[in-house]
Amino acid sequence: MVNLALKNIEPLLCGMFAADIKGGRPSIAPEKLLRAMLLQIFYSIRSECS
């Protein structure tokens, strides 16, 4: 589901993603950052089964 959602918003993210014009260090792709944030959220949810 996440991959499909990220693919759907990819054109929007590409428009906001800064190009590496000045020769500096490349940025982390927004899709990877969003995926990492979701993993953090999912793994921080405590289980109700104890």
N, CA, C and O atoms as a DFTB+ gen file, in Angstrom:
200 C
 N C O
     1  1       0.821      -1.195       0.000
     2  2       0.000       0.000       0.000
     3  2       0.863       1.257       0.000
     4  3       0.564       2.232      -0.689
     5  1       1.931       1.219       0.777
     6  2       2.800       2.394       0.865
     7  2       3.472       2.672      -0.476
     8  3       3.536       3.821      -0.915
     9  1       3.970       1.628      -1.122
    10  2       4.628       1.809      -2.415
    11  2       3.675       2.418      -3.438
    12  3       4.069       3.299      -4.203
    13  1       2.431       1.958      -3.456
    14  2       1.444       2.489      -4.391
    15  2       1.136       3.958      -4.084
    16  3       1.046       4.781      -4.995
    17  1       0.978       4.278      -2.811
    18  2       0.693       5.660      -2.424
    19  2       1.858       6.578      -2.787
    20  3       1.646       7.686      -3.280
    21  1       3.089       6.122      -2.547
    22  2       4.253       6.937      -2.875
    23  2       4.396       7.113      -4.384
    24  3       4.817       8.173      -4.849
    25  1       4.052       6.089      -5.141
    26  2       4.121       6.201      -6.604
    27  2       3.091       7.210      -7.108
    28  3       3.344       7.927      -8.076
    29  1       1.923       7.267      -6.449
    30  2       0.881       8.211      -6.858
    31  2       1.265       9.659      -6.580
    32  3       0.873      10.552      -7.331
    33  1       2.027       9.908      -5.511
    34  2       2.403      11.286      -5.194
    35  2       3.813      11.628      -5.694
    36  3       4.322      12.711      -5.408
    37  1       4.438      10.724      -6.429
    38  2       5.785      10.953      -6.942
    39  2       5.903      12.222      -7.797
    40  3       6.874      12.960      -7.628
    41  1       4.954      12.513      -8.713
    42  2       5.077      13.750      -9.501
    43  2       5.065      15.008      -8.617
    44  3       5.787      15.966      -8.891
    45  1       4.258      15.003      -7.577
    46  2       4.206      16.136      -6.665
    47  2       5.532      16.290      -5.921
    48  3       6.046      17.398      -5.766
    49  1       6.074      15.167      -5.468
    50  2       7.344      15.210      -4.739
    51  2       8.495      15.629      -5.642
    52  3       9.387      16.352      -5.199
    53  1       8.496      15.194      -6.891
    54  2       9.569      15.560      -7.826
    55  2       9.581      17.057      -8.075
    56  3      10.645      17.646      -8.269
    57  1       8.421      17.672      -8.071
    58  2       8.345      19.111      -8.266
    59  2       8.925      19.884      -7.097
    60  3       9.429      20.993      -7.277
    61  1       8.861      19.311      -5.896
    62  2       9.382      19.983      -4.708
    63  2      10.826      19.588      -4.408
    64  3      11.487      20.256      -3.613
    65  1      11.324      18.534      -5.015
    66  2      12.654      18.024      -4.739
    67  2      13.691      18.922      -5.394
    68  3      13.665      19.117      -6.609
    69  1      14.588      19.461      -4.611
    70  2      15.586      20.400      -5.119
    71  2      16.624      19.681      -5.975
    72  3      17.128      18.620      -5.606
    73  1      16.929      20.268      -7.105
    74  2      17.956      19.710      -7.982
    75  2      19.334      20.022      -7.414
    76  3      19.533      21.038      -6.748
    77  1      20.261      19.148      -7.685
    78  2      21.634      19.322      -7.196
    79  2      22.415      20.150      -8.209
    80  3      23.237      19.614      -8.953
    81  1      22.161      21.457      -8.238
    82  2      22.762      22.343      -9.231
    83  2      24.149      22.813      -8.786
    84  3      25.066      22.917      -9.600
    85  1      24.290      23.090      -7.516
    86  2      25.523      23.694      -7.021
    87  2      26.632      22.678      -6.775
    88  3      27.728      23.068      -6.373
    89  1      26.392      21.411      -6.998
    90  2      27.430      20.403      -6.828
    91  2      27.621      19.962      -5.397
    92  3      28.633      19.343      -5.069
    93  1      26.673      20.267      -4.547
    94  2      26.768      19.857      -3.155
    95  2      26.370      18.402      -2.972
    96  3      26.176      17.660      -3.935
    97  1      26.258      18.026      -1.737
    98  2      25.866      16.661      -1.422
    99  2      24.400      16.436      -1.791
   100  3      23.559      17.265      -1.448
   101  1      24.072      15.351      -2.473
   102  2      22.672      15.123      -2.862
   103  2      21.781      14.871      -1.645
   104  3      22.213      14.299      -0.644
   105  1      20.553      15.303      -1.756
   106  2      19.583      15.116      -0.681
   107  2      19.037      13.698      -0.680
   108  3      19.181      12.960      -1.655
   109  1      18.409      13.330       0.425
   110  2      17.735      12.036       0.517
   111  2      16.381      12.184      -0.158
   112  3      15.678      13.171       0.058
   113  1      16.023      11.211      -0.966
   114  2      14.745      11.258      -1.690
   115  2      13.577      11.328      -0.699
   116  3      13.578      10.613       0.303
   117  1      12.583      12.179      -0.967
   118  2      11.440      12.311      -0.062
   119  2      10.697      10.994       0.154
   120  3      10.161      10.753       1.236
   121  1      10.663      10.141      -0.875
   122  2       9.972       8.856      -0.739
   123  2      10.635       7.996       0.337
   124  3       9.953       7.331       1.117
   125  1      11.962       8.016       0.373
   126  2      12.687       7.228       1.380
   127  2      12.458       7.789       2.776
   128  3      12.329       7.033       3.739
   129  1      12.407       9.117       2.888
   130  2      12.155       9.723       4.193
   131  2      10.756       9.390       4.700
   132  3      10.582       9.064       5.875
   133  1       9.764       9.469       3.827
   134  2       8.393       9.137       4.225
   135  2       8.271       7.673       4.636
   136  3       7.599       7.352       5.616
   137  1       8.924       6.786       3.884
   138  2       8.887       5.355       4.210
   139  2       9.550       5.098       5.563
   140  3       9.047       4.300       6.354
   141  1      10.661       5.758       5.834
   142  2      11.357       5.597       7.116
   143  2      10.501       6.108       8.272
   144  3      10.454       5.490       9.335
   145  1       9.824       7.238       8.062
   146  2       8.953       7.775       9.109
   147  2       7.792       6.829       9.408
   148  3       7.423       6.640      10.567
   149  1       7.223       6.241       8.368
   150  2       6.133       5.280       8.579
   151  2       6.610       4.062       9.359
   152  3       5.906       3.577      10.245
   153  1       7.794       3.567       9.036
   154  2       8.336       2.425       9.782
   155  2       8.531       2.780      11.249
   156  3       8.230       1.971      12.126
   157  1       9.028       3.968      11.521
   158  2       9.190       4.407      12.902
   159  2       7.855       4.425      13.628
   160  3       7.753       3.966      14.765
   161  1       6.845       4.949      12.976
   162  2       5.521       5.034      13.592
   163  2       4.954       3.649      13.845
   164  3       4.441       3.379      14.931
   165  1       5.040       2.767      12.854
   166  2       4.471       1.428      13.002
   167  2       5.169       0.616      14.093
   168  3       4.517      -0.136      14.817
   169  1       6.476       0.762      14.212
   170  2       7.201       0.008      15.216
   171  2       7.090       0.609      16.609
   172  3       7.425      -0.055      17.590
   173  1       6.629       1.848      16.720
   174  2       6.476       2.466      18.035
   175  2       5.086       2.246      18.630
   176  3       4.859       2.567      19.797
   177  1       4.155       1.704      17.846
   178  2       2.810       1.410      18.345
   179  2       2.882       0.162      19.218
   180  3       3.335      -0.893      18.773
   181  1       2.443       0.288      20.432
   182  2       2.484      -0.850      21.357
   183  2       1.308      -1.777      21.090
   184  3       0.217      -1.340      20.724
   185  1       1.553      -3.044      21.278
   186  2       0.521      -4.044      21.069
   187  2      -0.420      -4.068      22.277
   188  3       0.015      -3.874      23.412
   189  1      -1.691      -4.302      22.028
   190  2      -2.670      -4.407      23.092
   191  2      -2.751      -5.825      23.638
   192  3      -3.403      -6.060      24.655
   193  1      -2.101      -6.763      22.979
   194  2      -2.125      -8.167      23.407
   195  2      -0.979      -8.419      24.371
   196  3       0.182      -8.465      23.965
   197  1      -1.299      -8.582      25.631
   198  2      -0.250      -8.863      26.626
   199  2      -0.765      -9.829      27.646
   200  3      -0.040     -10.197      28.570
